[in-house]
Amino acid sequence: MRTERNLTRLDRLFARLDREPERPVHLDVPRMSRHRVVLFSATLAFYLAIVVAVLVTSWLVRFDWQVMFFRPYQQWPEIHGFLDYWVVLGQRGPTAVMVAAWLGWRSWRQHTLRPLLMFGTALLLLNVTVGAAKIGMGRLGPHYATVIGSNEMGQGGDIFPSGHTANAVVTWGILAYLASTPVTRRYLSALSAVVSLSVGLTTVYLGTHWLSDVFLGWAAGLLILLALPWFEPLVARVEPFVLGLRDRLRARPPVAAVPAPALVPQRTSPGAAPASGKAPGPGGEQPPVREPVAAGRPRTPAYLAPGPHTARHERTPVTPTGPRRPPHPERVRGASARPVTGA
């Protein structure tokens, strides 16, 4: 009697790492529900409240200056080295590479480009919205502040909102957004919240951002995550186009390079007629075939030594000094050639 082996937890893990035989029929795609709309509206109101509080130089700006004068990096210098590395979790380049690698494997496993397309959409929204806010408000950071107690707005800075904080919210929050099961989504949501909060507070500890910058960065990243369901129909239309373009490129035959024809000398048998059409000479010998000479390049005779030579018409004519024929003892110049006979 044959019994099946019970799969261990490690076997189930390796089974999930393998590629699925085909694309799942039903993908858990978040929709713009009423609960999400309420959260989006509340986050947008919080975003606008932070901006107004900084513009009017309210108590929030005074609290920013108090935290800056407190100088946390001098109060707890023993954790400075660790936090210098921890803040990298909010930088765009390293985090984007790590998350894109994971989502690329997800796309390969499920036969769909949705994870990568949604990640690209989130990064595009992040660059446009946060970048425009930074340039538009132009706030200076704590290290470059000029007037104590001022909001430092419109001074040409680019730290409001905090890009590290917003990037941490979007980059790690997209993993929770694209999770396959509700349980996984809850765990990843808690993990991304801890990472984004810690990255934002780390920038305040290092003195690179005001505390209000971090508040606005959290709101900016959360707004992007909450707005992603509105872009799901666009991604659903773009995915078949990209897959079709990939299939057309694969079906295109490769263009092979045509080699140049090589000049191969023809060999003929002793009795065969040459390719030039001339008959063989006596004895079956083939007449010598002259090689073509390039125009404009004179050929040097073989009996001349290598070196520059003048043409025949440029040489000085030489007149012989004596007769060309050797003198004959019996021939007299001007006499008749007939023999002289006796009388």
FENKAKA-V937902 format. One line per field, one symbol per residue. phi: phi as a letter, one per 20 degrees, with the letter a starting at -180 (. if undefined). A space follows every 10 residues. Layout:
BEGIN
phi = ???
END
This chain:
BEGIN
phi = .edefffeff ffffffffff fbfgfdefef deffffffff ffffffgfff fffffeleff fffgffffff lffefcffdf ffffeffffd efffffffff fffffffffe lbeggfffff ffffffffff ffffffelee egfdfdcfne elemdnebcc efffffffff fefffffefe cfffffffff ffffffffff ffffffnecf ffffgfffff ffffffefgf efffffefff ffffffffff ffffeefeff feedfeddff eeffffneff ffnmeeffee ffdffncfee gfeeffqfce fffeeffdef edffeffdfe ddfnefeffe dff
END
